[in-house]
Amino acid sequence: METEQKIGVDVDITINIANDEHVGYVQTILDTIEAAAKVRGTGIAKRSPEYVELKIKEGKAIIALAGKEFAGFCYIETWGNKQFVANSGLIVVDKFRGHGLAKKIKQMAFALCRARYPEAKVFGLTSGAAVMKINTELGYVPVTFAQLTDDEAFWRGCQGCKNHDVLERTDRKYCICTAMLYDPATHKDKPVIKDLVKQIRKEEKINNKQK
Ligand SMILES: CC(C)(COP(=O)(O)OP(=O)(O)OC[C@H]1O[C@@H](n2cnc3c(N)ncnc32)[C@H](O)[C@@H]1OP(=O)(O)O)[C@@H](O)C(=O)NCCC(=O)NCCS
């Protein structure tokens, strides 16, 4: 699925659910995430090229391109026996920032979560104001860490963060990041998300028929 966005820069940006054609972007994606983490002075969850490639091949990633140039990325992952789903690895290339691209990428990633795992709670951990804003618009609310998944594999992802000692010291109850959660039992999707979910399901039906 592909949507074309005008986001206030001079080029048209396409936002796609990534597929095999995008595997060649893996190293650029990882380099961009790492460089941004250095600038922010944060640690990052360790992601191998193989892991990101798998996400792309499984259709669990969103990629934004300006022509062929990499502009942004995000992927989804499930935890706790698919009771929880999270968007991770959100990144927008410096020169495309400040025009609403992250918001569009997150909308698509969120819609992908809602289309594939309609019963799952969608959550995220973030220390960034932009992501808090975007999440709030999508219907996430701040929660305590106890309301997130207890899947050990998820929490191991925090080990690469320079604030991990805080998490350990507090028995995983508190840390620097804000936990945010969207519970489908108590929240309603915005029309823009409902439309994206419909489009994703329709395309997946067509693709499944063609297989
Ligand atoms: C965070 C990031 C993805 C934002 O990308 P972006 O395309 O510039 O974001 P958007 O333009 O879609 O902004 C979304 C909202 O956040 C706000 N925002 C953007 N950057 C912000 C910042 N640094 N501080 C506060 N608010 C910010 C925008 O004003 C916008 O709000 P609005 O809808 O009320 O206007 C980008 O800066 C980035 O890649 N940073 C490095 C990696 C990172 O921090 N990832 C998030 C990990 S949780």
PDBQT file of the ligand as one rigid body, heavy atoms in Angstrom, charges set to zero:
ROOT
HETATM    1  C1  LIG A 301      10.922  12.750  16.487  1.00  0.00    +0.000 C 
HETATM    2  C2  LIG A 301      10.892  12.841  14.955  1.00  0.00    +0.000 C 
HETATM    3  C3  LIG A 301      10.526  11.471  14.415  1.00  0.00    +0.000 C 
HETATM    4  C4  LIG A 301       9.834  13.887  14.553  1.00  0.00    +0.000 C 
HETATM    5  O1  LIG A 301       9.769  13.941  13.119  1.00  0.00    +0.000 OA
HETATM    6  P1  LIG A 301       9.039  15.143  12.346  1.00  0.00    +0.000 P 
HETATM    7  O2  LIG A 301       8.685  14.670  10.980  1.00  0.00    +0.000 OA
HETATM    8  O3  LIG A 301       9.828  16.361  12.445  1.00  0.00    +0.000 OA
HETATM    9  O4  LIG A 301       7.706  15.311  13.239  1.00  0.00    +0.000 OA
HETATM   10  P2  LIG A 301       6.357  16.013  12.777  1.00  0.00    +0.000 P 
HETATM   11  O5  LIG A 301       6.694  17.144  11.890  1.00  0.00    +0.000 OA
HETATM   12  O6  LIG A 301       5.418  14.983  12.257  1.00  0.00    +0.000 OA
HETATM   13  O7  LIG A 301       5.815  16.586  14.144  1.00  0.00    +0.000 OA
HETATM   14  C5  LIG A 301       4.747  16.015  14.865  1.00  0.00    +0.000 C 
HETATM   15  C6  LIG A 301       4.365  16.951  15.996  1.00  0.00    +0.000 C 
HETATM   16  O8  LIG A 301       5.421  17.035  16.942  1.00  0.00    +0.000 OA
HETATM   17  C7  LIG A 301       5.886  18.380  17.052  1.00  0.00    +0.000 C 
HETATM   18  N1  LIG A 301       7.353  18.319  17.141  1.00  0.00    +0.000 N 
HETATM   19  C8  LIG A 301       8.207  17.896  16.182  1.00  0.00    +0.000 A 
HETATM   20  N2  LIG A 301       9.475  17.917  16.665  1.00  0.00    +0.000 NA
HETATM   21  C9  LIG A 301       9.383  18.366  17.937  1.00  0.00    +0.000 A 
HETATM   22  C10 LIG A 301      10.350  18.611  18.948  1.00  0.00    +0.000 A 
HETATM   23  N3  LIG A 301      11.629  18.374  18.762  1.00  0.00    +0.000 N 
HETATM   24  N4  LIG A 301       9.904  19.088  20.142  1.00  0.00    +0.000 NA
HETATM   25  C11 LIG A 301       8.590  19.304  20.366  1.00  0.00    +0.000 A 
HETATM   26  N5  LIG A 301       7.622  19.070  19.430  1.00  0.00    +0.000 NA
HETATM   27  C12 LIG A 301       8.021  18.617  18.248  1.00  0.00    +0.000 A 
HETATM   28  C13 LIG A 301       5.415  19.078  15.807  1.00  0.00    +0.000 C 
HETATM   29  O9  LIG A 301       5.246  20.447  16.000  1.00  0.00    +0.000 OA
HETATM   30  C14 LIG A 301       4.131  18.373  15.519  1.00  0.00    +0.000 C 
HETATM   31  O10 LIG A 301       3.098  18.885  16.341  1.00  0.00    +0.000 OA
HETATM   32  P3  LIG A 301       1.778  19.568  15.692  1.00  0.00    +0.000 P 
HETATM   33  O11 LIG A 301       1.086  18.439  14.991  1.00  0.00    +0.000 OA
HETATM   34  O12 LIG A 301       1.049  20.082  16.854  1.00  0.00    +0.000 OA
HETATM   35  O13 LIG A 301       2.300  20.586  14.760  1.00  0.00    +0.000 OA
HETATM   36  C15 LIG A 301      12.268  13.288  14.378  1.00  0.00    +0.000 C 
HETATM   37  O14 LIG A 301      12.656  14.492  14.989  1.00  0.00    +0.000 OA
HETATM   38  C16 LIG A 301      13.358  12.245  14.572  1.00  0.00    +0.000 C 
HETATM   39  O15 LIG A 301      13.531  11.358  13.726  1.00  0.00    +0.000 OA
HETATM   40  N6  LIG A 301      14.090  12.344  15.718  1.00  0.00    +0.000 N 
HETATM   41  C17 LIG A 301      15.146  11.375  16.035  1.00  0.00    +0.000 C 
HETATM   42  C18 LIG A 301      14.596  10.004  16.389  1.00  0.00    +0.000 C 
HETATM   43  C19 LIG A 301      13.557  10.026  17.475  1.00  0.00    +0.000 C 
HETATM   44  O16 LIG A 301      13.608  10.831  18.399  1.00  0.00    +0.000 OA
HETATM   45  N7  LIG A 301      12.589   9.075  17.365  1.00  0.00    +0.000 N 
HETATM   46  C20 LIG A 301      11.529   8.917  18.327  1.00  0.00    +0.000 C 
HETATM   47  C21 LIG A 301      11.880   7.845  19.283  1.00  0.00    +0.000 C 
HETATM   48  S1  LIG A 301      10.581   7.639  20.489  1.00  0.00    +0.000 SA
ENDROOT
TORSDOF 0
